[in-house]
C-alpha cells in the first residue's frame, strides 16, 4: 500500500478504502469510533454480563485518529467520491464487561463545496475467549449531516454482534497500543493520553 499525502503536505500512511469501509461496517456490529474530548456514556443498553471481567490493562479509553480519508470513501450509509476528511474512533472498556464505542467522520467532497459528517455511538457488553472478544451491542445511534445532501438520524441504528481479536502492544516510546484485528485489516488505537 502506498502512502498518500494530505493536501496540506503532511505525509500520512493511510488505510485503504476497504479498511475504512470495514472499520465503519465492523463497528456497526460491535463498535463505531469517535475521539473528541467528550466522555463516552455507557448508560443505555449496557447491562454487565454475569461473571465477565475485563483485564486491567485493557480497561479505560482507547483513541484512534485518521487525519486523511482516501478517495471513494465507503461506509454503511453511502459512498462519496473524491473526498478528503478525517476519521476518529474511541473505545471505553469497563471492568465489568461493558464497552462504549464511538466514531466520527468528516468528509469534504464536490471540489470542497460540500461537507458531510457522520457520528456513531454504541453501548454494549463484551464476552471473551482468550484474545477473541465478542462485542454484543445493546443500542447504537447514527447521525449524518450533509451541506449538499441528506441528513439522517437513526435511533436505534441497526447493530449485530461481532468477534474481533484484541492485542495489547506498545509504541516505540512504550505507550500502550491496542490492535483490533478482523479478516481484512487491523485498527490501531492508543491508550488515552489526556484521561
N, C-alpha and C positions, 0 to 999 in steps of 0.2 A: 504494500500500500504506500503510495507516495504522500509526502507531507504537502499540505496545501497552505497558501499564505493568505492571511487576512488582508483586507483592503488597506488597513492602516499600516501594514508592513510587518506585523508580528508573525514570525514563523510559528506555526502551530501544527503539530501532527494531529490529524482529525480521524475520527471514527468514520467508517464507510456509511453510505446511506443505509445499507442493510442493517448495520449495527445500531444506528439511531432508530430505525424503524422497530427493531427488535426490542430496544430499551423501552420504547413507548408502548408497544403492544405487550411486552413481557410484564410491564408493571401496570397494565390494565388487568393483569391476572397475577397479582401478588406484588404490587409496588407501583410507583409513579414517582416523580422526583421534585425537587424544589431546592431552595437553597438560600433564601433570604434570611434576615435576622429574626424572623418570627419564630415563635415557639410552636412546635407541632403538637396538636391536641389529640390525645388518644380516646377522647370521650365516647363517641357513638360507635356501636357495633364491635367493641373490643373487649369482650369478656375473657379473662385469662383462662387458658386451657388448664385442666387439673393436672398438677404434678410436673408441669414444664418449667424448667429453669434455664434461662439464657446464660451462657458462660460469661463471667465477669468481663473478660477482655473484649467481648462483642457488644456489651451494653453501652448505651448512650447514643449520641448523634454522629452520623457519618455524612459527609458532603462531597459532591462532585459538581464541578462547573466546566462545561464545554463552551469555550468562548467563540466557536465558529461552527455553524451547522452547514454541511455541504449542500450543493445544489440538488434539486429534486428531492427535498426532504419529504418523507412519507411517515405519517402517523396513522393511528387507528381512526382518525377523524378527517383525513384528507391528505392531498398532495399539493405542494407548492413548488413550482419550477423556478430555477434561477434565483434562489434566495440567499440571504445572509442572515445570521442571527446567533442566538445563544441558547444553551440548554443547561439547566441546573437541576440537580436531584438531591434528595436528602432522605435518610432513613433514621429512625429512632427506635432502638430496641430496649424494651423494658425488662427488668429481671424476671417478671412473672410470665413471660412468653408473649406479651403483646408487642405489636410493632405499629409504627406510623410511617407512611411513605408519601412523599410529595415530589412532584416535578413541575417545572415552569419552563416554557419555551417562548422565545421571541423570534419571529421571522419577519424579515423585510423582503418584499418582492415587488414585481412590476416596476423595475427600474428604481426602486427605493421609494416609490409613491404610496405603497400600501404596507401596513403593519398588522401582523396577526400575533396574538398572544394566546397561549393555552396554559391552563393550570389544572393539575390533577392532585387530589388529596384522597388518601386511603388509610383506613384503620383496620386492623385485624389481629389474628393470632398466628403464632408460629408453632410448628411441631418439627422435630428433628430426629435424624438417624445419622449419627456421625457428623460429617460436614455437609450432608444434604438437609436443607431446610425447606419445608413446605409452608408457603405463605397462604393463609386462609383468610381472604378478605371478608370483613364484616360489612363495611359500607365504603363507597367511594363517590366523589363528586368531580365533575369536569366543567370548566368554564372556558369558553373561547370568545375573544373579542377580535374584530377584524374591521379596519377602517375602510376596506373596499369589499367587504363580503358579509358573511353570515355571523351573527352572534349565537352562541349555543350555551345552554346551561342544563346539565344532566344531574339530577339528584333524586334517586341514586343513579350512578353510572353503572353500566354492566361490568361485572367482575367474575372471576373464577380462580380457583386455587392454582398455584404454580410452584414447582420444586426447582431449587437452584443450589449449587454448591457455593458455600461461603468460606473463603480462605483468608486468614489474617496474615499480614505481611508488614514490612517496614520499608520506608523510602530510604534514599541514600544518607539522610541525616538521622535516621532512626525513628521517624514519626510513624505512628500506626496507619496502615492501609488496610482496606477491606476489598477483596476481589469477589465479585458476584459473577459466576460463570453460568453459561447456558449454551445450547448447541451451536450458535453462530458467533459467539464472541464473549467478551468479558467487560464488565463495568468496574472501574477502579474508583473507590471513594477514599477519602482520608478522614481520620478522626477530627471532629470539630475542634478548631484551634481557638475559638472565642467562647467556648462553652465552659 
